[in-house]
Amino acid sequence: MRNLFLFLALMAISFTGFAQTQWQVDPYHSSLNFQVQHLGISMINGKFTDFEGTMNTQSNSLANASFNFTVQIASLNTNVDKRDEHLKSSDFFDAEKYPTMTFKSTKVTKGKKKDQYKLTGMLTIKDATKEVTFDLVYGGTASTDTEDKMGMKAKTSINRFDFNIDYDPTAAGIAKEIDIVAHLQFAKQ
């Protein structure tokens, strides 16, 4: 009986040590932005306004965190309606056929400096899934009367041709490289 009690106590301690904390992205305090060079002389900025994401951590540490995001392509906004409609067309994102893009992390590794990490995962845009790595800067945590929050910034660059967004850059003067910057605030669930 004593061995059974000891075994159950050890199991409880083990499960407690591996307990996951779930966080939900706060869309009111987060943004998902992109930037692309046009004609080699200027930058076009845009954002996606409809997205959701979760993060699972062990306590408040990013060391073993996992991330899942879904972005609605129809929410693309560059502040020019005609350009937005073109970007949503089959020349670019083909939003009607591929209404979402997703990201699912595969690992988070500690960077060389304090509060810096590498967030690696699988990004799916249209019918292509590729591994991408974000530079992640941990912004810290804060508590309000009602909930705990965690903030961070993630940035990367992707080649849009890798995701079959291959509208001819020579004719349109649109660079292949897209810079992505996400400012994220999560609420503990």
C-alpha atoms as a printed R data frame, in Angstrom:
    type eleno elety resid chain resno       x      y       z
1   ATOM     1    CA   MET     A     1   0.000  0.000   0.000
2   ATOM     2    CA   ARG     A     2   2.846  2.350   0.877
3   ATOM     3    CA   ASN     A     3   4.454  1.737  -2.537
4   ATOM     4    CA   LEU     A     4   1.162  2.518  -4.275
5   ATOM     5    CA   PHE     A     5   0.822  5.788  -2.340
6   ATOM     6    CA   LEU     A     6   4.428  6.716  -3.174
7   ATOM     7    CA   PHE     A     7   3.853  5.897  -6.858
8   ATOM     8    CA   LEU     A     8   0.694  8.056  -7.000
9   ATOM     9    CA   ALA     A     9   2.465 10.952  -5.264
10  ATOM    10    CA   LEU     A    10   5.335 10.798  -7.773
11  ATOM    11    CA   MET     A    11   2.875 10.709 -10.667
12  ATOM    12    CA   ALA     A    12   1.065 13.792  -9.334
13  ATOM    13    CA   ILE     A    13   4.367 15.658  -9.016
14  ATOM    14    CA   SER     A    14   5.372 14.606 -12.542
15  ATOM    15    CA   PHE     A    15   2.097 15.779 -14.072
16  ATOM    16    CA   THR     A    16   2.281 19.055 -12.186
17  ATOM    17    CA   GLY     A    17   5.816 19.665 -13.488
18  ATOM    18    CA   PHE     A    18   4.660 19.183 -17.071
19  ATOM    19    CA   ALA     A    19   1.395 21.105 -16.768
20  ATOM    20    CA   GLN     A    20   0.664 23.271 -19.754
21  ATOM    21    CA   THR     A    21  -0.626 26.819 -19.593
22  ATOM    22    CA   GLN     A    22  -2.761 27.933 -22.518
23  ATOM    23    CA   TRP     A    23  -2.702 31.501 -23.815
24  ATOM    24    CA   GLN     A    24  -5.017 33.096 -26.371
25  ATOM    25    CA   VAL     A    25  -3.883 35.919 -28.670
26  ATOM    26    CA   ASP     A    26  -5.524 39.244 -27.805
27  ATOM    27    CA   PRO     A    27  -6.537 40.699 -31.206
28  ATOM    28    CA   TYR     A    28  -7.157 44.146 -29.698
29  ATOM    29    CA   HIS     A    29  -3.527 44.444 -28.597
30  ATOM    30    CA   SER     A    30  -1.826 42.521 -31.423
31  ATOM    31    CA   SER     A    31  -0.999 43.183 -35.063
32  ATOM    32    CA   LEU     A    32   0.182 41.133 -38.031
33  ATOM    33    CA   ASN     A    33   2.024 43.312 -40.551
34  ATOM    34    CA   PHE     A    34   3.936 42.803 -43.788
35  ATOM    35    CA   GLN     A    35   6.121 44.896 -46.052
36  ATOM    36    CA   VAL     A    36   7.285 44.417 -49.650
37  ATOM    37    CA   GLN     A    37   9.478 46.495 -51.918
38  ATOM    38    CA   HIS     A    38   7.836 48.011 -55.006
39  ATOM    39    CA   LEU     A    39   9.769 49.023 -58.153
40  ATOM    40    CA   GLY     A    40  12.963 48.781 -56.112
41  ATOM    41    CA   ILE     A    41  12.407 52.281 -54.747
42  ATOM    42    CA   SER     A    42   9.654 52.171 -52.106
43  ATOM    43    CA   MET     A    43   7.961 49.897 -49.589
44  ATOM    44    CA   ILE     A    44   4.313 48.868 -49.507
45  ATOM    45    CA   ASN     A    45   2.985 48.157 -46.015
46  ATOM    46    CA   GLY     A    46   0.012 46.011 -45.183
47  ATOM    47    CA   LYS     A    47  -1.605 44.005 -42.437
48  ATOM    48    CA   PHE     A    48  -4.055 41.232 -41.729
49  ATOM    49    CA   THR     A    49  -6.791 42.256 -39.313
50  ATOM    50    CA   ASP     A    50  -8.542 38.921 -38.707
51  ATOM    51    CA   PHE     A    51  -6.393 36.271 -37.050
52  ATOM    52    CA   GLU     A    52  -6.433 33.993 -34.047
53  ATOM    53    CA   GLY     A    53  -3.729 32.137 -32.223
54  ATOM    54    CA   THR     A    54  -2.884 30.085 -29.202
55  ATOM    55    CA   MET     A    55   0.298 29.454 -27.297
56  ATOM    56    CA   ASN     A    56   0.956 26.685 -24.802
57  ATOM    57    CA   THR     A    57   3.747 27.106 -22.270
58  ATOM    58    CA   GLN     A    58   5.104 25.451 -19.172
59  ATOM    59    CA   SER     A    59   4.426 28.234 -16.640
60  ATOM    60    CA   ASN     A    60   5.444 31.628 -18.116
61  ATOM    61    CA   SER     A    61   8.503 30.346 -19.999
62  ATOM    62    CA   LEU     A    62   8.875 30.286 -23.784
63  ATOM    63    CA   ALA     A    63  11.483 27.519 -23.599
64  ATOM    64    CA   ASN     A    64   9.081 24.714 -24.575
65  ATOM    65    CA   ALA     A    65   6.224 26.803 -25.955
66  ATOM    66    CA   SER     A    66   4.077 25.806 -28.909
67  ATOM    67    CA   PHE     A    67   2.176 28.202 -31.192
68  ATOM    68    CA   ASN     A    68  -0.756 27.817 -33.590
69  ATOM    69    CA   PHE     A    69  -2.107 30.640 -35.759
70  ATOM    70    CA   THR     A    70  -4.800 31.003 -38.402
71  ATOM    71    CA   VAL     A    71  -5.071 34.151 -40.530
72  ATOM    72    CA   GLN     A    72  -8.046 35.061 -42.715
73  ATOM    73    CA   ILE     A    73  -6.713 36.171 -46.117
74  ATOM    74    CA   ALA     A    74  -9.818 38.290 -46.778
75  ATOM    75    CA   SER     A    75  -8.728 40.591 -43.944
76  ATOM    76    CA   LEU     A    76  -5.670 41.772 -45.927
77  ATOM    77    CA   ASN     A    77  -5.444 45.569 -45.863
78  ATOM    78    CA   THR     A    78  -2.901 47.883 -47.542
79  ATOM    79    CA   ASN     A    79  -5.217 50.937 -47.329
80  ATOM    80    CA   VAL     A    80  -5.803 50.838 -51.109
81  ATOM    81    CA   ASP     A    81  -8.989 48.932 -52.001
82  ATOM    82    CA   LYS     A    82  -8.016 48.240 -55.622
83  ATOM    83    CA   ARG     A    83  -4.614 46.848 -54.596
84  ATOM    84    CA   ASP     A    84  -6.187 44.776 -51.814
85  ATOM    85    CA   GLU     A    85  -8.620 43.175 -54.249
86  ATOM    86    CA   HIS     A    86  -5.740 42.372 -56.619
87  ATOM    87    CA   LEU     A    87  -3.719 40.811 -53.782
88  ATOM    88    CA   LYS     A    88  -6.714 38.639 -52.838
89  ATOM    89    CA   SER     A    89  -7.157 37.506 -56.468
90  ATOM    90    CA   SER     A    90  -5.680 34.396 -58.081
91  ATOM    91    CA   ASP     A    91  -2.637 36.469 -59.160
92  ATOM    92    CA   PHE     A    92  -1.497 36.456 -55.525
93  ATOM    93    CA   PHE     A    93  -3.250 34.818 -52.527
94  ATOM    94    CA   ASP     A    94  -6.315 33.409 -54.335
95  ATOM    95    CA   ALA     A    95  -8.390 34.070 -51.197
96  ATOM    96    CA   GLU     A    96 -11.524 32.478 -52.611
97  ATOM    97    CA   LYS     A    97  -9.794 29.120 -53.070
98  ATOM    98    CA   TYR     A    98  -7.387 29.432 -50.090
99  ATOM    99    CA   PRO     A    99  -9.174 31.535 -47.447
100 ATOM   100    CA   THR     A   100  -6.637 31.023 -44.644
101 ATOM   101    CA   MET     A   101  -2.950 30.799 -43.975
102 ATOM   102    CA   THR     A   102  -1.676 28.910 -40.950
103 ATOM   103    CA   PHE     A   103   1.413 28.587 -38.795
104 ATOM   104    CA   LYS     A   104   2.171 25.696 -36.451
105 ATOM   105    CA   SER     A   105   5.385 25.790 -34.454
106 ATOM   106    CA   THR     A   106   7.770 22.858 -34.302
107 ATOM   107    CA   LYS     A   107  10.331 24.244 -31.841
108 ATOM   108    CA   VAL     A   108  11.394 27.281 -29.860
109 ATOM   109    CA   THR     A   109  15.084 27.714 -29.064
110 ATOM   110    CA   LYS     A   110  16.770 30.238 -26.805
111 ATOM   111    CA   GLY     A   111  18.764 32.921 -28.619
112 ATOM   112    CA   LYS     A   112  22.161 34.362 -27.713
113 ATOM   113    CA   LYS     A   113  20.768 37.412 -25.923
114 ATOM   114    CA   LYS     A   114  18.356 37.670 -23.009
115 ATOM   115    CA   ASP     A   115  14.707 37.499 -24.043
116 ATOM   116    CA   GLN     A   116  15.546 36.399 -27.615
117 ATOM   117    CA   TYR     A   117  14.370 33.158 -29.173
118 ATOM   118    CA   LYS     A   118  14.066 31.423 -32.537
119 ATOM   119    CA   LEU     A   119  10.525 30.277 -33.314
120 ATOM   120    CA   THR     A   120  10.489 27.622 -36.039
121 ATOM   121    CA   GLY     A   121   7.415 26.100 -37.594
122 ATOM   122    CA   MET     A   122   5.442 25.234 -40.670
123 ATOM   123    CA   LEU     A   123   3.803 28.100 -42.561
124 ATOM   124    CA   THR     A   124   1.054 27.236 -45.033
125 ATOM   125    CA   ILE     A   125   0.003 29.760 -47.662
126 ATOM   126    CA   LYS     A   126  -2.184 28.626 -50.543
127 ATOM   127    CA   ASP     A   127  -1.207 25.033 -51.360
128 ATOM   128    CA   ALA     A   128   2.387 25.242 -50.081
129 ATOM   129    CA   THR     A   129   3.796 24.457 -46.638
130 ATOM   130    CA   LYS     A   130   7.363 25.473 -45.803
131 ATOM   131    CA   GLU     A   131   9.462 25.714 -42.664
132 ATOM   132    CA   VAL     A   132  10.127 29.282 -41.527
133 ATOM   133    CA   THR     A   133  11.964 30.699 -38.529
134 ATOM   134    CA   PHE     A   134  10.951 33.881 -36.746
135 ATOM   135    CA   ASP     A   135  13.231 35.995 -34.577
136 ATOM   136    CA   LEU     A   136  11.194 36.244 -31.395
137 ATOM   137    CA   VAL     A   137  11.737 38.890 -28.714
138 ATOM   138    CA   TYR     A   138  10.004 38.207 -25.423
139 ATOM   139    CA   GLY     A   139   8.426 41.374 -24.041
140 ATOM   140    CA   GLY     A   140   7.525 40.042 -20.604
141 ATOM   141    CA   THR     A   141   4.364 39.521 -18.596
142 ATOM   142    CA   ALA     A   142   1.895 41.787 -16.835
143 ATOM   143    CA   SER     A   143  -1.130 41.154 -14.657
144 ATOM   144    CA   THR     A   144  -4.384 43.071 -14.513
145 ATOM   145    CA   ASP     A   145  -7.248 42.616 -12.075
146 ATOM   146    CA   THR     A   146  -8.802 40.051 -14.389
147 ATOM   147    CA   GLU     A   147  -6.021 38.268 -16.291
148 ATOM   148    CA   ASP     A   148  -2.348 37.652 -16.950
149 ATOM   149    CA   LYS     A   149  -0.808 38.886 -20.216
150 ATOM   150    CA   MET     A   150   2.373 38.033 -22.125
151 ATOM   151    CA   GLY     A   151   3.845 40.083 -24.976
152 ATOM   152    CA   MET     A   152   6.351 39.464 -27.763
153 ATOM   153    CA   LYS     A   153   7.472 40.534 -31.215
154 ATOM   154    CA   ALA     A   154   8.166 38.052 -34.024
155 ATOM   155    CA   LYS     A   155   9.718 38.844 -37.387
156 ATOM   156    CA   THR     A   156  10.915 36.974 -40.448
157 ATOM   157    CA   SER     A   157  11.280 37.264 -44.224
158 ATOM   158    CA   ILE     A   158   9.872 34.792 -46.717
159 ATOM   159    CA   ASN     A   159  10.184 34.326 -50.456
160 ATOM   160    CA   ARG     A   160   6.630 34.570 -51.789
161 ATOM   161    CA   PHE     A   161   7.550 32.296 -54.727
162 ATOM   162    CA   ASP     A   162   8.061 29.480 -52.177
163 ATOM   163    CA   PHE     A   163   4.326 29.744 -51.469
164 ATOM   164    CA   ASN     A   164   3.160 29.940 -55.099
165 ATOM   165    CA   ILE     A   165   2.514 33.668 -54.921
166 ATOM   166    CA   ASP     A   166   4.453 34.080 -58.128
167 ATOM   167    CA   TYR     A   167   2.880 36.982 -59.947
168 ATOM   168    CA   ASP     A   168   5.612 38.211 -62.321
169 ATOM   169    CA   PRO     A   169   7.788 40.645 -60.334
170 ATOM   170    CA   THR     A   170   9.450 41.943 -63.500
171 ATOM   171    CA   ALA     A   171   6.191 43.223 -64.923
172 ATOM   172    CA   ALA     A   172   4.835 44.508 -61.630
173 ATOM   173    CA   GLY     A   173   8.070 45.515 -59.900
174 ATOM   174    CA   ILE     A   174   7.138 43.571 -56.757
175 ATOM   175    CA   ALA     A   175   9.999 42.016 -54.803
176 ATOM   176    CA   LYS     A   176  10.036 38.309 -54.023
177 ATOM   177    CA   GLU     A   177  10.975 38.863 -50.369
178 ATOM   178    CA   ILE     A   178   8.185 39.722 -47.932
179 ATOM   179    CA   ASP     A   179   9.021 40.979 -44.427
180 ATOM   180    CA   ILE     A   180   6.585 39.892 -41.724
181 ATOM   181    CA   VAL     A   181   6.364 41.478 -38.271
182 ATOM   182    CA   ALA     A   182   3.882 40.364 -35.608
183 ATOM   183    CA   HIS     A   183   3.373 42.269 -32.370
184 ATOM   184    CA   LEU     A   184   1.564 39.825 -30.109
185 ATOM   185    CA   GLN     A   185  -0.118 40.014 -26.739
186 ATOM   186    CA   PHE     A   186  -1.541 36.849 -25.233
187 ATOM   187    CA   ALA     A   187  -4.047 36.428 -22.407
188 ATOM   188    CA   LYS     A   188  -3.700 33.470 -20.047
189 ATOM   189    CA   GLN     A   189  -6.704 31.144 -20.222
